[in-house]
Amino acid sequence: MIRFTKMHGLGNDFVVLDGVRQSLDLSPAQIRTLADRHFGIGCDQVLLVEPPRRPGSDFFYRIFNADGSEAGQCGNGARCFARFVRDQGLSEQDRLRVDTRDGTLELALLSDGEVRVDMGAPRLEPREVPFAAAARAGAYVLSLGGETLAIGAVSLGNPHAVTLVEDIDTAPVAELGPRIAGHPDFPEGVNAGFLQVLAADTVRLRVFERGVGETLACGSGACAAVVCGRLWGLLGEHVQVELPGGTLAIEWAGGDAPIWMTGPAARVFDGEIAL
């Protein structure tokens, strides 16, 4: 039996596993079973808490998409990660240093119950996304079978393509999301963000995540959208990002400064499952 906790960050839901006090080596098929909403528990991603792999870190954080593939970053998951290790008694610290496959996160549990995450500086060079482009640019043209789409491309430990839309309620997310996510110019796939700018400090966003589909919220996607909006001269340093599941506060001063994300993390229930 495997013990788990079901959590969510603005409706982006997770199965969180304690790999510190129980030994876990899950196959992609087992991950898919856990994530299946009919035959398993159901979630957008499975999160695994592991012991630190190097001095100075508190934990190692692994993220698996619903299709069984491993991801390098998940902002909403990071907030749930911080709440999980506190609730499970794995740490009593208010500030945590957590390594991931693609970098290090600084997590802070705030007195109001929300979690503030240092997501690091955005990676904008095409080779770092990775994205097939000859040189770095503020915007790129993506060919989609006879039509073109203007996008921004950025990595926050996972790749994001962001496009502006007039209204996210009518944006063709279901149609374009899979086509962008699997586009050959993104060799590792990409998360597709659809951004509507309401004001310099307020935006709306929908995200189609690679290996998952559209989610109610995407923390790294919110950060990527603000980065692109700032590069395009549309947004200020402090932005409220309204997602279908709720609102995140994103801060980015620009350049090599880190992106800060603040939002809630909620525990839904605990349980055990046999795989």
GIDAQUI-V711916 format. One record per pair of residues at least 6 apart in sequence whose ideal C-beta (glycine too) atoms are under 6 Angstrom apart, sorted by the first residue. I is the first residue (numbers start at 0). J is the second residue. Records with the same first field share a line. If there is no record, write none. Layout:
I: J + J
This chain:
0: 271 + 273
1: 272
2: 271
3: 14 + 16 + 270
4: 15 + 269
5: 267 + 268
6: 13 + 15 + 79 + 266
7: 265
8: 75 + 78 + 79 + 264
9: 216 + 242 + 244 + 245
10: 215 + 216 + 244
11: 43 + 75 + 214 + 215 + 216
12: 42 + 43
13: 42 + 44 + 46 + 76 + 79
14: 33 + 40 + 42 + 45
15: 46 + 83
16: 23 + 47
17: 48
18: 47 + 48 + 49
19: 48 + 50 + 89
27: 67
29: 274
30: 45 + 63 + 67
31: 67
32: 39
33: 39 + 40 + 45
34: 42 + 65
43: 211 + 214
44: 62 + 64 + 73 + 76
45: 63
46: 62 + 76 + 80
47: 61
48: 58
49: 59
51: 58 + 59
52: 59
56: 96 + 98
57: 95 + 96
58: 97
59: 98
60: 80 + 97 + 99
62: 70 + 73 + 76
63: 69
64: 70 + 210 + 211
65: 211
66: 210
68: 210
70: 157
71: 100 + 101 + 156 + 157
72: 155 + 156 + 157 + 219
74: 218 + 219 + 260
75: 216 + 218
77: 104 + 116
78: 114 + 262 + 264
79: 264
81: 95 + 106 + 108 + 114
82: 264
84: 90
93: 108
94: 107
95: 106
97: 104 + 106
101: 156
102: 119 + 156
105: 117
106: 116
107: 115
108: 114
109: 115
113: 261 + 263
114: 264
115: 261
116: 260
117: 257
118: 155 + 222 + 258 + 260
119: 257
120: 255 + 257
121: 153 + 155 + 226
122: 154
123: 135 + 153
124: 135
125: 132
127: 154
128: 152 + 154 + 158
129: 186
130: 152 + 185
131: 184
132: 139
137: 230
138: 149 + 151
139: 150 + 152
140: 147
141: 148 + 150
143: 178
148: 162
150: 160 + 162
151: 161 + 227
152: 160
153: 159 + 223 + 226
155: 219 + 222 + 223
157: 219
158: 185 + 189
159: 190 + 192 + 220 + 223
160: 179 + 189 + 191
161: 192 + 194 + 223 + 224 + 227
163: 194
164: 170 + 193 + 195
167: 193 + 195 + 203 + 205
170: 193
172: 193 + 205 + 207 + 213
176: 191 + 207
179: 191
180: 188 + 189 + 191 + 207 + 209
188: 209
190: 206 + 208 + 209 + 220
191: 207
192: 206 + 220 + 224
193: 205
194: 202 + 204 + 224
195: 203
196: 202 + 233
199: 234 + 235
200: 235 + 238
201: 239
202: 240
203: 241
204: 224 + 240 + 242
206: 217 + 220
207: 213
208: 214 + 217
215: 243 + 244
216: 242 + 244
218: 260
221: 240 + 247 + 249
222: 249 + 258 + 260
225: 238 + 249 + 251
228: 234
236: 252
237: 250
238: 249
239: 246
240: 247 + 249
247: 260 + 262
248: 261
249: 260
250: 259
251: 258
